[in-house]
Amino acid sequence: MNIQVVTKLPRGAGYNLALTYFSKDKPGVHPFFGLLRQGERRLVESYFRNKDFTGKASEAKALPRIGKGKIILIGLGERTKWNLRKATLCSRRVVSLAKQEKLSQVNLALAPLLVFVLEAQRLAQIVTENAFMADYEFTRYRSAKETKTEFKNLVLVVEAKEMAGAQAGIRVGKVVGEHVNAARDLGNIPGGEMTPKLLAEAARGAGREHKFKVQVLGVAEMKKLGMGAVLGVARGSAEEPKFVIMEYNGGKKKDKPLVFVGKGVTFDTGGLNLKPEKGMNDMHLDMSGGAAVIAALSAVATLKLPLNVVGLVPAVENMPGSAGYRPGDVLKSLSGKTIEVLNTDAEGRVILADALAYAARYKPQLVVDVATLTGACMVALGTHASGLMTPEPKLQTELMEAGEASGDYVWPLPMWDEYEDEVKGTFGDVANLGKSGYGGAITGAMFLKQFATGYPWAHLDIAGPMKIVEGQYLSKGASGVGTRLLIELARQRARPALAAVAKGAKKV
């Protein structure tokens, strides 16, 4: 898909126009209305007059133009309630309806979608990345390819003074949207094919394409390091575990890196504590955190951000094989701390323990782990937000702002000291399940906290939004959740360096 930006459209041509209206708007208020032929204007006015279209949120109509082309009417709801979240959904609705109507191209005016205090550049970015996300479909395993019109071109119409900013926003939005879709591609591959080896190869391929360093540790290397947690979880599978290390060096050598850690359980049966049938259906998505980290590193490298970023992905299958780890086992982790296994289905936190300990060797400015960790987080927050847990109040605020800006929404859960007793082991140092059985998302984070030492750290439990749900105007399957937030966080952290570069350029 191509996204262009122009300052005006010719009048009378038979192209497709998207007209967006708030409730109580008059037809003539939209800047495209004057481009319509007289008969087309009368048709639109009749829809308003007869209340066939009222501008309500989620309302959409497709009307024929005289000759070629169509008019797409999109309702925005009440003007006073318009916000960035609704602008995000609107971008997807335009592309979704265009595809439904078999249109290859649509023109969209940016001005009516502007949110208070939001620059046109940022809005152009959001429209672009969400257009790419709405255009995505996973068709890899369909034997018969449907004959359909390919959506090829979205044209954004802006004021002349906004042209340069909109073009810059489109460039960033394209990178973000394409890499969210790359994470969705990885997540949608079935568990029988998506093995630790394949996930590691995907990381290698991303490194080759986007020019960052990738190292993959096998069983021998992990044994030598003492990664007993990753190796313990992997014992029940015929597939060997991998530990993926990605390093992008866009900053100065002395600069402390950001470290992103992604859970890479390529399929989770629950191990010997076998999941029920319904609980296993989506478990090929249990590597969504790892996919998000690979995609985010690729986007950071593509954007050439002036900072150092490391990605760590422990990749395993959790299977109930005869050699599998058992309830009651005690595993020795890379940190030296021992993990008492109370439930083999709480495996994600176990493998992340080794990854978080490994992260310390980079002396990072920040570590963020992204994991489909607990069903308890889905119970608490549903499917629209990831759980955010960190002992750092300032970091909590930073991540909530990055989540709101990116569209990967997060909501905080407490990390009070009172919860720490929940994960103290009886025979090992730390237990992989809370004692009370309550607050599972928090106790999962408290477990991880025991291994995230010596650096600022935050945990994102992405179990809820790991797949697309109704009302998001996206194709079913993996959502790529976490990718946009990590990219936005990296961009925020890179701004001082970008400002310094810009200042130096002005002096020259």
N, C-alpha and C positions, 0 to 999 in steps of 0.2 A: 504494500500500500504506500502511496505517495501522498504527502501533505504539503500543500502550497499555501502561500499567503499573498493576497493582492489587496489593493486599496479600493477597487471598484469593479463592477461587472457590467458588461454591455447590456443594454435594454433590448428586450424582445426575443433574445435567442432561446431556443428550446432546451435549456439545461434544467437540472434539478435544484430546487431551492428549499432549504430548511428554514421555516419561519417559526420562531419561538415566541410564545406569548405568556404573560402572567395573567391570572384571572382578573377580570375587570378591565383588561386592556382593550382598546379599539383596534380593528384590523389595520388601520392606516399608520399605527404607531411604529410598526416594524420597518427598518430601513429597506428591506427587499420589496415591500408592498408596491412601491412606485415602479419597480421593474416589471410588474405583471401587466399583461394585456388587459384591456377593459373587461372582456368576458371573464378572465381569470379573477380579477378583483371582485366582480359581482358574485362569483362562485364562493370565494372566501367569505365575503360579507354575508352571504346567505347562511353559511355554516354558523357564523356568530349569531345572526338574527334568529335562527331557528333553534339555537342552543344545541346544535349538533357538535359544536366545539366551544368550550368555555374557558380553556386555559388552565383547567385543573391539573394538579401534579399527576404525572404518569399518563395523561391523556395524549393520544397520538392519532393522527389521521393522515392518509395519503390521498391527494386529489390530483386528477389529471390536468395537465396543461394543454393548451390548444396546440395541436400538432404533436411535437415530441416533448418529453420531460414530465416531471411530476413536482407537485408542491407538497412538502411534508410539514404538517402542523404539529408542533410539540408544545404541550402544556407545561408551564413552569410552576404552577401553584401561586400562592399569595406572595406578592412582591416583598412584603415585610418579613417573610420567613425564608427568603432566598439566602443561601449560604454556599460555602465551598463544597460541602458534601453533595448538595443537590446539583451543582454545576458539574461535578464529577459524573453523576448518574446521567445527566442530560447528554453529555458527550457520548456515552455508551448507547443511549437510546437512539440518537441520530443515526449512528452506524448500524445498529441492530435493525431499525426500521428500513433503512436503505437496503440492507441485505435481504430482508423479508420481501421487499418490493422489487428485488432483482435489479437494483440500480448500481451502476459501476462508478458513479461520481455524484457528489453532493456539494453544494455551496452553503456555508454557514457563517453568519455574521457574529463576530466576537463581542461587539459592544453590548448587546442585550443580555449577555451572560455574565457581565462583570459583577464581581462581588465587592462590596465596600472595602476600601483600602488595599485591594488586590491589583497589582500591576498587570497590564496586558501580557507582558512577557511570561509571568507565572501562569496566567490563565491559558495562554497558548500551549505551554508545556503540559498542563493538566489535561486539556482537551486532546492533545496529541497522544499522550501515553494511554489514555483511556480509550481512544479510538482504536489504537493498536490492540489493546486488550479485548475490545468488543469484536474486532475482526477475527480473532483467533478461534480456530477449531482444531480439535485433535482427530485426525482422520487416518492415522498411521495403519490401523488394523482393519479398515473397511475394504472389502474385496471389490465391491462395485462402486466406482467413483460417480457421484451424482453430477449430472450436467447442470451447471448453475452459472449465473453471472458473477464474475469476480469483482469484488469491490476494490477499485483501483485508486481512487483519488478523492481526497477531502480538501476542499479549498476554503481557507479561512479569510474572511473579509475584514480588514481593519482600517483604522484611520492612518493617514500617511505618516504622522508623527510616531506611530506605534509599530511601523514596519520592521525596523531593525530589532526591536525588543521581541516582537512576535517570532521573527526568524530564529533568534537565539533560543527562545523557549521551545520552538519546534525541534531544534537540534537535540536539546536535552531530553525532551519528551519522547522522541523516537528511540533514543538509547534506553531509556527507562522502560518503555512499553515493550520493546523487543526482548529485553532481558527478563522481564516478568514472564513473558510467554516462553522463554527458554526454560525457566524454572518450572513452568506448568508442563512443558513437554517431558521433562525428567520425571515429574511427579505422576504423570498419566501412564507411564510405561508399567505394565503389569509386573507383579512381584516375581513371577517365574522367569522374567527376562531381566528385570532391574536388580542385579546382584551387586554386592560390594565392589566387585571387579569392574562392572560396567559403570558404576557411579564414579569410581576412580578414573576410568578412562575418559569419562565426560569432563572431569576436571582437567586432565592432561590436554584434551582437545581444546578446552577453553583457554588454557595457558598458552598453547601454541598460537591460537588465533589472535589473542589479545595481548600477547607479549608479557606474561608474568610467569614467574618461576613456580613449578609444581614438583613436589616430591611425594612419592607414595611409599609408605612403610608397609612391609609385609609381616608375616608371623615372626620370622627370625629377628627382624629389627625391633619389633615390639617386645619380644621376650628379652632381648638384650637391654632395652630401656626399663623394663619392669612394668609394662602396661597390663597388669593382671586383671584390671576391670574390663577392658575391651576384649581381651583374650578369653576371659571367663564367660562372658555373654555369648561369644561366638562358638563355644565348644559344641553346641548341639546341632550345628549346621555343617553340611558338606561344603558350603561356600566359605572360603577363607576370608577373614576380616582384612580391611585395609584402613590405614590411617593417612588421610590426605592432608598435605601441608601446601598451602598456596601463599606466595609472597609477591606483593606488588610494591615496588619501591619508587614512588613518585615524589617523595620528599627528600630532605637531606638525610645523609647517613646517620647522623646523631639523633634525628627526630624519633621520638617514641611512636610505635605504630598503634593503630586501632587493630584489635583482634576480634574477628567474628568467628564464633564456634557454632557449627550446625550439626544437629543430630542426624545421623545417617543410617537409621535402621531400615534397610531396604525391604524387609517384610517382617512383620511382628505377629507371630502366632500366640504370643504370651509365654512361650517356652513350656515347661512342665506345668505351670499354672495356666493351662490352656484357656484362651478366650472363648466365649460363647460364639455361636455361628454369626450373629449379626455384628458382634464386636470385631470380627475379623475381615469383614467385606472391604473396608477402606484401608487396610493396613499396608498396602503398597505405597500409601501416602505418608508413612511414618518416617520417610527420609526427606520430607518437605523442608525441614530446617537446613539440611545439607544442600539441597537444591537451591535454596534462597542464598546461601553463602557463596556457592559457585557462581550464581548469576550476578550477585552484587559485586564480587571481585572483578568479574568480566566487565560490568558497567563502569566501575571506578577506573579501570584501566583504559577503557574506550574513551571516557571523558578526560583522561590524563590529569586527574586531580593531583595537586601537589602535596601529597602526604603518603605515608607508608601504611599499608593495610595487609594484614595477615588473615588468611582463612584456614580454619582447622575443621576437618570433617572425619570423625570416627565412623566407619562404615561396617556394619555387621548385619547378619540375619539372626533373628531370635527364633530358633526352632526347637522342638521337643525331641531332639535326637537322643540316642542312648548315652552319648557322652556329654549331654547338656548339663549346665550348672543346675543345682538343686536348691530348693528352699532349705535353709540351714547352713548352706555353704558360707565360707568366709573367704573373700577375695582380697588380695593385697594390691592396692592401686599404685600408680606411678608416684604419688605423693608420699608413699610409705604408710598412709592410713589404711586400715582394714575395713572392708565393707561386709556387713552381715546381711546376707540375702534372706529376706522374709517372704519375698514374692518374685518369681522370675519374670512376671509381666511388668515389673517396675525396672525395666532394663535400660531405658533411655538415660536416666540419671546416672546409672552405673558407668556407661561408656563415656558420658560427658565428664565424669570425675577425672578420668585420665587426660581428656582434652583440656580441661581447665587447669590442671596441674602443668601440662605442657606449655600452656599459654604464658605462664610466669617467666619462662626463660627469655621472652622477648622484652621484659620490663615495660609492658604496654601502658599507654596513657589511658586505655579503657578496653574492657572485654565485654562483649555482648554475646550471650548464647541464645540460639533460636531453636526451639524444640517443640514438636508435637508431644508434650510430656504427659498430660493428664486429662482423663475424662472429667475430672472434678472441676477443671477450669471451664469446660463447656457448660457444666451445670451452673457455675457461678455467673458466667458472662455470656452464655449463648454462643451464637455463630458469627457475630459481627465484630468482635473485639478480641485481641490477644491479651492474656494476662501479663502485666508488667510487675516484676518484683526486683527490688534493689534496696540495699541499706543506705543508699546515697540520695538524699532529698533533691539536690540540684540535678543529679542525673535523671531522676524520675521526671522532673519538669522538662528537661531537655528532650527526653524520649517521647513524652506525651505530645510535645510540640511537633517533633519530627513525625510522629504518627498521624497527627491531624493534618499536617501539611502534605504528607505523602499519600494519604488514603489508606494506609495500613494502621488502623485505629488500635490503640492500646488503652487499657484501664488498670490502675494500680491495685494491688492487694498487699496487705501489711506484711512486714518482715520483722516483727517485734521479737525481742529476746525470749518472750514467753513460749514461742513456738519451737525454740531450739531443742528443748528436752524431748520433743516428739521423735527426733531422729537419732538419739543417742543409743548406741548398740548395747546389747547385753554381753555378747561374746566378742563382738568386733567393735571398732571405734565408732562406726556410723552404721545405722540400719537403713535399708532402702525402702522402708515403709513406715509411716507414722504410727505411733502407738494407739491413738484414740480412734483412728478410722475416719476422722473428720478433717476438713480443711486440706484435702489432698493436694491441691495446687500449691498451697503455701508450704506444706511439709516437703514436697518435691523440690521447691526452691531452697528451702532450708538445708536439705541434703546437699545441694550443689554449692551452697555458701561455704560448706566445710572444706571445699577444695579450691574455691576462688579466693585465694589469699595473696596479699601483697600488691593488689591493684584495684582500681575502681571496677565494679562489675554490675551487670544487670542481666536478668533472665527474662526471656519472652516465651511464654507458653502459648503456642500458636495452634493448639489442637482444635479450638472452636472454628476459626475461619480457614482451615486448611483446604476446604473444598467449597465450590461455588454453591450458593443457595438461591432460591427463587427471589426475584426482585432486584438482582444485581446486574441484569442485562448482559450476562456473560455466558459462554457455553459451559456446559456441565463438566465437572472434573476438578483437577487441581487448580488452586487459586493463585499459586505463586506468592502466598502471603509471606511477609518479612522482607522480600526483595526490595520493595520501594522504600521501606523504612530504613534499611541499612544503607541504601544509596543516599537517601536524604540526610541521614546522620553523617555520612562521610562528606557530603557536600557542605554541611554546616561546619564541620570541623576544619574543612579546607579553606573556608572563607578568609581567615586572617592571612594565610599565605597568598591567596589570590589577590587580596587587597594590596599586599606588599609588592607583588609583581606588577600590578597595575600602577602603583605609585612610582615604582622605579622606571617603568616605561615612560611615564609622563615627564620625569626629570630628564631622561635621555632626549 
